[in-house]
Amino acid sequence: MVDFHEFLDDFLAELKSYAEDNWAEYAKAVIADGRGFIDNIEGDLKTWVSQRLEGKLTQEEFDWLVKSKRDAAELCALKEAGLSLVRLERVKEGLVGLVAKSALKLLA
């Protein structure tokens, strides 16, 4: 049985790649803020990942729930680095996509 730790490990690996490939200059800040996002929603994520694996949530429902938490991604390190609001929103969208991608891998 896959557990939340496997999801988290996959997310963190994907986050590192995403940060280095798309935000090289800000990679450390993206990783720090991505971890902060997960920390802020960890309780909900544990529940949703479990429900997704049990078939109680569809992927669309899971994605919607994660997107509803995107404002929890405060991105403090990136704000301090001076990223524009448009670029901050791109990072938020990327983080939400990574969470969904990691959840999908659990079902494979």
Summary of the structure (lengths in Angstrom):
residues: 108
radius of gyration: 13.5
end to end distance: 12.3
largest distance: 42.2
contacts: 317
relative contact order: 0.18
helix: 84%
strand: 0%
